[in-house]
Amino acid sequence: MSFSRGPKEPVPEVETDVWKCTSDDCQGWMRESFSFEEEPKCPLCQSSMEKEKRMLPELK
């Protein structure tokens, strides 16, 4: 049995709404669709978060 390690099909990226941590010391972020709160706190440092858009792999 052999497994191919050839090039994989590229995953299309789409503009996605995310929440980004406002702390300069933290790189935390999450997809907006994964947040259960209207204005979430950063799960890493508990700072406030702000909305932004990023190009991310499309989730199906």
Backbone as CSV, one residue per row, in Angstrom:
resi,resn,N_x,N_y,N_z,CA_x,CA_y,CA_z,C_x,C_y,C_z
1,MET,0.845,-1.170,0.000,0.000,0.000,0.000,0.898,1.242,0.000
2,SER,0.558,2.209,-0.812,1.361,3.434,-0.847,0.460,4.643,-0.631
3,PHE,1.048,5.656,-0.041,0.327,6.893,0.204,0.990,8.004,-0.584
4,SER,0.181,8.777,-1.273,0.719,9.873,-2.076,0.965,11.096,-1.197
5,ARG,2.139,11.653,-1.304,2.442,12.897,-0.597,2.564,14.038,-1.601
6,GLY,1.942,13.858,-2.741,1.973,14.876,-3.790,1.210,16.112,-3.366
7,PRO,1.161,17.077,-4.261,0.479,18.340,-3.922,-0.997,18.100,-3.630
8,LYS,-1.454,18.723,-2.558,-2.860,18.610,-2.193,-3.646,19.724,-2.888
9,GLU,-4.927,19.491,-3.013,-5.793,20.492,-3.618,-5.805,21.733,-2.711
10,PRO,-5.580,22.926,-3.270,-5.558,24.127,-2.421,-6.942,24.413,-1.834
11,VAL,-6.950,24.862,-0.580,-8.195,25.217,0.085,-8.491,26.679,-0.240
12,PRO,-9.667,26.974,-0.801,-9.970,28.372,-1.129,-10.094,29.219,0.138
13,GLU,-9.590,30.443,0.068,-9.694,31.362,1.196,-10.807,32.361,0.921
14,VAL,-11.528,32.723,1.967,-12.624,33.674,1.853,-12.476,34.745,2.929
15,GLU,-12.999,35.940,2.651,-12.975,37.006,3.643,-13.917,36.615,4.782
16,THR,-13.396,36.607,5.998,-14.120,36.082,7.149,-14.126,37.107,8.275
17,ASP,-15.293,37.289,8.915,-15.382,38.162,10.085,-14.776,37.446,11.283
18,VAL,-13.881,38.136,11.984,-13.244,37.561,13.177,-13.268,38.579,14.314
19,TRP,-13.083,38.079,15.528,-12.837,38.907,16.699,-11.342,38.851,16.971
20,LYS,-10.716,40.027,17.188,-9.278,40.120,17.444,-9.073,40.773,18.806
21,CYS,-8.149,40.218,19.593,-7.842,40.774,20.909,-7.263,42.182,20.764
22,THR,-7.682,43.084,21.645,-7.194,44.464,21.582,-5.890,44.667,22.344
23,SER,-5.438,43.657,23.095,-4.192,43.772,23.860,-2.986,43.661,22.931
24,ASP,-2.033,44.572,23.081,-0.812,44.537,22.261,0.056,43.324,22.585
25,ASP,-0.120,42.749,23.768,0.703,41.621,24.192,0.100,40.266,23.815
26,CYS,-1.071,40.259,23.185,-1.787,39.011,22.900,-2.109,38.913,21.407
27,GLN,-1.981,37.726,20.862,-2.279,37.487,19.450,-3.616,36.753,19.267
28,GLY,-4.441,36.713,20.317,-5.682,35.950,20.277,-6.679,36.465,19.241
29,TRP,-7.378,35.537,18.604,-8.458,35.870,17.683,-9.341,34.648,17.511
30,MET,-10.565,34.851,17.043,-11.469,33.732,16.761,-12.444,34.136,15.657
31,ARG,-12.888,33.146,14.920,-13.911,33.411,13.916,-15.173,33.887,14.623
32,GLU,-15.836,34.901,14.030,-17.060,35.426,14.633,-18.113,34.319,14.770
33,SER,-18.170,33.425,13.800,-19.179,32.359,13.833,-18.918,31.352,14.954
34,PHE,-17.734,31.372,15.582,-17.418,30.459,16.676,-17.643,31.100,18.042
35,SER,-18.087,32.354,18.053,-18.312,33.062,19.308,-19.776,32.929,19.716
36,PHE,-20.007,32.686,21.006,-21.373,32.575,21.514,-21.863,33.884,22.130
37,GLU,-20.964,34.852,22.287,-21.321,36.111,22.936,-21.358,37.237,21.917
38,GLU,-22.173,38.254,22.214,-22.281,39.388,21.310,-20.987,40.199,21.279
39,GLU,-20.334,40.356,22.434,-19.035,41.024,22.532,-18.132,40.176,23.417
40,PRO,-17.451,39.191,22.823,-16.667,38.258,23.642,-15.408,38.879,24.237
41,LYS,-14.938,38.262,25.310,-13.629,38.581,25.888,-12.626,37.600,25.303
42,CYS,-11.371,38.001,25.224,-10.335,37.128,24.690,-10.219,35.876,25.561
43,PRO,-10.281,34.679,24.952,-10.178,33.460,25.747,-8.775,33.241,26.324
44,LEU,-7.783,33.953,25.805,-6.408,33.784,26.285,-6.061,34.736,27.425
45,CYS,-6.495,36.012,27.317,-6.075,37.000,28.326,-7.234,37.788,28.936
46,GLN,-8.455,37.535,28.495,-9.670,38.184,29.005,-9.797,39.669,28.644
47,SER,-8.968,40.174,27.713,-9.108,41.560,27.246,-10.310,41.665,26.319
48,SER,-10.721,42.896,26.035,-11.820,43.075,25.091,-11.343,42.729,23.682
49,MET,-12.308,42.501,22.800,-11.981,42.132,21.424,-12.709,43.068,20.478
50,GLU,-12.156,43.217,19.263,-12.793,44.050,18.252,-12.911,43.255,16.957
51,LYS,-13.890,43.643,16.137,-14.118,42.933,14.877,-13.116,43.378,13.821
52,GLU,-12.740,42.437,12.977,-11.958,42.736,11.782,-12.231,41.629,10.771
53,LYS,-11.721,41.794,9.578,-11.866,40.783,8.528,-10.500,40.218,8.196
54,ARG,-10.460,38.892,7.930,-9.220,38.206,7.537,-9.535,37.250,6.410
55,MET,-8.521,36.987,5.603,-8.641,35.945,4.583,-8.257,34.637,5.238
56,LEU,-9.220,33.720,5.364,-9.012,32.445,6.029,-9.508,31.301,5.149
57,PRO,-8.990,30.103,5.366,-9.491,28.951,4.615,-10.991,28.777,4.844
58,GLU,-11.692,28.477,3.777,-13.140,28.288,3.856,-13.468,27.016,4.635
59,LEU,-14.418,27.141,5.571,-14.889,25.971,6.316,-16.188,25.502,5.691
60,LYS,-16.317,24.194,5.563,-17.545,23.665,4.947,-18.360,22.930,5.956
